[in-house]
Every structure is written in structure tokens, then in C-alpha cells.
Amino acid sequence: MYLAKVIKPVVCSVKHGAYRGKPLLLIMPLSGGPEDYEIAVDYVGAGIGDTVLAGGGPGVAQKVFNLDKAPMKTLIMGIVD
């Protein structure tokens, strides 16, 4: 897990069915360089400019979203106050 800043939402015209109804956000890890970005699935309601707790190990998305297959690497798991 790591801290990251939400940059902006990601819009896709075609995406895997596992992402249906789930917001995707572009995040920048606070410990990375200025060009280290990731796309993360949000399930806590984070917004632009929020500092968030991101990460996720193998199988976490499957359990969180109750999916058979979840091709998701990074989840936003909390918003830092």
C-alpha cells in the first residue's frame, strides 16, 4: 500500500466487464517521480486532488467486488484526511 494523489478521472469507451459501474482514476504515487502514474479502481468515492491509500495484492479485487475474474492491479482503498 502507498499514498497517492488523484489527478483526474479516466474515461474509456470500451473496457472489461469487471470494470462496469466502477470509477477509474488516474493517480500519482507520492513517493514516485513526476511521471509515475497508475490507473486505479475507486470504491471509496475519492475525487480530484484527494490524497488516497492505494494498492492491492493478488485476489483483493476479486474479493472486494465479488467477481470470478478481476483484471485489476490497483485499488483506491481509503481517503486520507
C-alpha positions, 0 to 999 in steps of 0.5 A: 500500500502507498499514498497517492494523489488523484489527478483526474478521472479516466474515461474509456469507451470500451473496457472489461466487464469487471470494470462496469459501474466502477470509477477509474482514476488516474493517480500519482504515487507520492513517493514516485517521480513526476511521471509515475502514474497508475490507473486505479479502481475507486470504491471509496468515492475519492475525487480530484486532488484527494490524497488516497491509500492505494494498492492491492495484492493478488485476489483483493479485487476479486474479493472486494467486488465479488467477481470470478475474474478481476483484471485489476492491479490497483485499488483506491482503498481509503481517503486520507484526511 
